[in-house]
Amino acid sequence: MRAVSGLSAEVRQYLVITGNYWAFTLTDGALRMLVVLHFHALGYSPLQIALLFLFYEVFGVVTSLVGGWLGARIGLNRTMNIGLGLQVVALGMLLVPSTMLTVAWMMGAQAISGIAKDLNKLSAKSSIKLLVPDNLVLNKEQDRLYKWIALLTGSKNALKGGGFFLGGVLLTLLGFHDAVLVMVIVLALVWLASLVTLRKDLGKAKSKPKFAAIFSKSRAVNTLSLARLFLFGARDVWFVVALPVYLSATFGWDHWSVGSFLACWVIGYGIVQMLAPRLTGKAEGKVPDSKSVFSWAVALSIIPALIALAMMMDLRPDLMLPGGLLVFGALFAVNSSLHSYLIVSYANEDRVSMDVGFYYMANAMGRLIGTVLSGWVFQDYGIVACLWVSALFVTLAAVLSLALPAHASPTHASPTHASPTHASPEQGLSAHRSR
């Protein structure tokens, strides 16, 4: 406790935000695995399972768009706490008797969980922009921003993998009802602690933004958001339904094995995300730019195509599919980390939650498209077709990245709202040139 009290206020808030994000992510990953495996065991088809997550993704799209505006008006602390509270409600809805766990009821619970997840995520990512000092002249601040975002995102995804593993274990040991009950109790305690510790004014805009401001006018933000849509669609088209059902139905893996593999995949993905600054040139003092995003996306696009070809040629699919997807996960992690840094760097400081919210709206739309395709394409055409769609989507993301600005340059509020202590981008660049 003495060590924590000696930290700066910004670092303490970062720890609170990260702790909230971790707890939420653990339950979110476990819930995803519980639902997929439990309803597959009940005889639901891949498309039916995908539809269980339809409202989760639909409401994620809406929440990411509206949530950024809401965070700018009421503060990111409130949107994060609302997200935690809603997740407790969503989990609580699954504690009803099994006869009430109909498709409609599950879709309703998933809708609330989707709202909760995106409120929590955009609050956490937007907060980092505000907690890390922004400086247009000193590149080391952008380096620090990149490291903090990579740490938050990477640790979150590692814990999501832990959630997949936890979901498989809890389902095996406790059954569906008791597993959900444990998660409700733990997350409720985290939510109560967050209500007390999270700073009250975090993320409020200097002026109340109008609702029309939720749509970004930044070309960089819009382009990156569209690339993000295709990137996450490329992952979820095979990850959400196709892979766990294929591993279970074709390879005969049990719940424990499926949950363990997906957990290892996401944990490894999260670890690589935390290492992304080093992998992309931090040691040489580099921060990501459009060329970095393009080159890493091209490398990623090759992997699902190679896996699909190997499976079409029947080259040990039991090894090529899991092994190839582990490589995909490592490259995907770097791509995702580059996007996460760039959106926070591109975001306008006085509307950071709205820019980040718009970006995560595209992220959620990509997940929605990927989830529906994961059930439909897999059911009608098989997992090889899912992999070809994945390769196409990553290629589109790579092409879009060519239109991004050559260098990420953080933006501030417009001159009418800017704080006198912050220089405009033009002033910052001019000062940099004069040195």
N, C-alpha and C positions, 0 to 999 in steps of 0.2 A: 504493500500500500504506500509506503514511503517513497519507493521508486516511481510509482505512478503519479503521486502528488508533485514530484519534482519535474514532471514533464510540462511542456508548454500547453496552453489551453487548446491550441489547434491540434496538437498530437493527441491529447486526451479525447477530443471530439472525434478524431479519426479512429481511435480505438473503439469508441462507443459505436460509431457507424459501422465499422468493420465487424464488430461482435454481433450487432443486429443482423447484418447481411449474412454472416456465417450461420447463425441460428435459423434464419428463415430458409436459407438455401438447403441446409441439411434436411429440414422437414419437407421441402418442396421436392427434392430428389427422391426421398423415401416414399412420398405419396405417389409420385409418378410410377415408381417400380411396383408398389403395392397394387395400383389400379391395373397396370398392364398385365401383370402375372395373375392376379386374382380373377380378372374377368376372362383372360385366356383360358384359365382352368375351368371356368364355368361354361365354356363352349362358345364364347363370342368370336365372331370372325374378325380378321385384321381390320377391315373397313369399319365394323361396328366399334372396335376399340379406338380407332382413330377418331371417330365421331364423338366419343366420350370427351376428347380433348378439344373439340371444335370450339365450344364457348370459351374455354381457357385461353385459346389463341385469339379469338375474335375480340373478347373483352380486353385482352392484352394490347391489341392494336388501338382500341379506343382510349384505354387508360394512359398509354404512353403519350398519346397526342394531347389529351385533356389534362393529364396529371402534371405535365410540365407547366402549363398555365396556372394550375391550382397551386403548385409549389411556389411559383413566383408571387402569388397573392397572399397565401397563408403561411408560408415557410416550409422548408424541406423537413424540418423536425416533425411537423404535423403530418405531412404526407407519408413519411416513413412509419410513424406510429399508427396511422390509419391502416397502412398496409399490413403491419404485424397483427393488429386487431382483427382485420378481415380474414387473415389466414387462420387464426384461431377459430373463427366462425365457420370457415369452410371445412376445416378438419372436424369440428364438432358435428357438422351435418352428416358425417359418415358414421357417427356412433349410433344411428337409428337401427332398429332391427333389420336383419338381412332382407326380409320381405319388402322393405321400403326402398332398398337400394336399386331402384329402377334406373333405366337409361336417362329419363328426364331428370330425376333427382340428382344423379351423378353429374349430368351436364350443368345443372344449377350450381352444385358445389364447386365444380371446376371453373365456372364463370367467376365466382367470388374469389377463388384462388388465383385466377388470371389477373384480376384487378389488383389483388394484394401483391402479387409478384412484381408487376411492373411499377407500382407505386414505390415499393421497396427498392427496386433496382435503380430507377431514375433518381430517387432521392440520394442514394449512396454515391452514384457516379457524379451527379451534379455537385454534391457537397465537396468533393475533392478539389474541384476548380476553385472553390471559395476558401479552402483551408490552406492550399499551397500558394504562397505569394506569387503573383504574376508579374513578370518583368520582361519587357520587349527587347531590352538591350543585352541582358546577361543570359546566355544560352544555358547556363547551369540550372536556372529555374525551370526551363522546359525539360531538361534532363531529369530533374527532381520530380516534376509532374508525371513524366513517363513512368518513372520507377514506382511512384505511389499508385498509379492506375494499374500497372502491371501486377503489383502486389495484391491490391484489392480484388481485381478480376481473377487472377490466377488462384488465389487462396479460396475464393468463392467457388470456382469450378472444381478444385480439388475436393472441397467439402460436398459439392453436389454429387461427385462420384462416391464419396463416403455415404451420401444419402441413398444412392442406388443400392450399395452394399447393405446398408442398414435396413432398407425396405425389404430386400430378399431375406435377410436374417430374421427380422421381426415377423414376417409373414410365415416363415418356417417354424419359428419357436413359439409365437404367441397367437398366430391367427390374425385375420384382418382387423377385427374389432379392437382387441387389446393393443395391437400395434398402433392404431390410430389414437387410442386413449393416451398412451405414453407420450406421443408427440404433442397432443393438445396441452397436457400439463406442463411440459418443458417450455413450449413456446409462449404460453400464457405468463410464465414467470419472467421470461425475457422481455415480453411486452411491458409488463409492470415496471421493470427496472428501467427500460428505455423512456417511459413517461417522466421519470424523475431526473434522468441524467442528460438527456439530449438538449442542446442549447435552443432557446426559444425563438431566436430571430434568424436562424440559419436559412439563408437563401431567399429571403424576401426581397422583391424588387424595390428600387427606390421609388418608383411610381407604379400604381396598379395597372397592369397591362390589360388591354382589351382582349376579348375572346378571339377576335380575328388574328391576333398576333401569334396564335399557336402555330401557324404555318410559316415555315422559315423562308426568308427572302435571300438567304445566302446560297450562292451557287455551289460553294464548297460543301456546305452541310447537305444540300439536296442531292448532290452527286454521290457523296459518301453514303448517305442513307439508302439510295437505290442499290449501291454496291453491297451494302450490308444485307439488304433484303435477299439478294441472290446468294450471298455467302451462307446465310443461315438456312435458307431453303435447301441448299446443297447438302447440308449436314442432316437436317431432319427428314429428308426424303427417304433416307435409309435407316436413320437412327431411332426414330420414335416408335414405330410399330414393326417395320419390316425386319430389322435385325433381331430384336428379342424373340419375335415369333418364329423366325427362320431358325435361330439357334435351338429353340425348344422343339419345334416340329420336325425339322430336317436332321439336325445333329443329335437330337434326343437329350439335350442338356436339361438338367432340373432347375428349379427356381434359384437355388443357391448358386449354381454355376453361371446362369445367365446374369444374375445380379452382380456376381463377383467380376465377371468380364466387363460389364458396362461400368462398374465402379472403377476398375483399374483404368479403363479407357479415359474416363472423365478426370480421375485423379492425375493421371499422367498428363492429360491435356492442361489441367490447372498448373501443374509444376512447370511445364514448358512455358505457359503464359507468364509465370513469375520470372522466368529466365529470359524472356523475349528481349528486354533491353540489351542484354549482353549479346544475344544471338544476332541482333540487327545493327550492331556497331557501336554500342555505348562505350566500349573500351577505347574507341578512337574518337570519342567526343561527338558522335553523330546522333541526330534525332531523326525519326522517320520522315520521309517525304513521299511524293507520288510514285517515284521510281521504286522505292522499297516495297510499296503496296503492290505494284504491278508484278514485280519479279517473284515475290512470295506467292501471289495468287496463281501465276502461271505454273509454278512448281506444284502447287496443290492440285490444280486441275488435272494433272497427269495421273495422279494416284488412283482415283476411282475408275478411270478408263483402263488402266493396267489391270486392276482387280477384275473388272468386268471381262476383259479379254482372257485372263487366266481361267475364270470360271466357265466361260464359253468353251474353252479348250479342255475343260475338266482336269486342270492341273492342281490336284490336291486342294479342292475348295475348303476342306477342313483346316488347312494351314494358311492358304492364300487370303481367305476372307478375313479371319481375325488378325493375321499379321499385317495385311495391307491396310486395314482400318486403324491399326495402331500407328502406322506411319502417317496416314491421313490425319489422325488426331494431333500429332506433333506439329505438322505443317499448318493445320487449321488453327491451332492455338496461337501461333505467331501471327497469322493473318488477323485473327480476332483481336489480339492485343494491339496490333498496329491501328486497326479501326478505332478501338476504344481510346487510344491516346489522341488520335487525330480529331475525333469529334469534340473532345474536351478542349483541345487546343484551338480548334476553329470556333468554338462557341463564344458568343458575345457575353461578356461578364455580367451585364445587368439583365440578360435574359437566358442565362446558362441553362436553367431547368427546362425552358421551352425548346431551345435548340437540341438539348440532349433528349428531351421527351419526343420531339419530332423524329429524331434518329432512331430511338427505340420503338417508335411506332412502326417504322420500316422493318426493324429487327423482328418485331412481333408478327408483322405481315409475312415476312419470310418464313417464320416458324409455322404460321397458319397454313401457308401454301405447302410447305414441306410435310406437315402432319397429314393433311388430306391426301396428298400424293403418295405418302408412305403407305397408307392403307389401300388406296385405290390401285396404284401402279403395282404394288406387291401382290395384291389379290388377283389381278387380271393378267399381269405380265411377268411377275417374279422379281427376285432381288437384283438380278443382273440389269433389268430395265431401270430399277431405282438408281443403280450406280451410274448408268449412262446419263440419266437426268441430272445427277449430282455433278458429273463432269461438265455438262453443258452450263449449269448454273454458275459454277466457279469461273468458267471461261468468260461468261458475261460480266461477272464481278471484276475480273482482270481488265477487260476492255474499258469498263466504266472508270476504273482507277486512273486511266490515262488522262482523263479530263480534270483530275484534281489539281489544285495549285501545286507548283513545284516544291514549295516549302511551306510547312505549317507555320502560321503566324497568328498568335493569340489576339483576339479582338476584344475591345472594351465597349462600354456603352457608347451610344451616339453622343456627339458633342453637347447636345442639349441636356443630357443626363450624366455626363461623365464627371467623375470626381476630379477636382483640380490636382490631385496627387498622381493621377494616371495620365501618361502621354497617349496621344492618339497613335494608331499604327504608323501613319506617315511620319510623325515626330520621332517615334522610336527608331524607325529605319534610318531617318535622316541622321539622328544622333549616332547610330551605329556606323554609318558611312564616314562620319566626320572624325571617327577615332582612328 
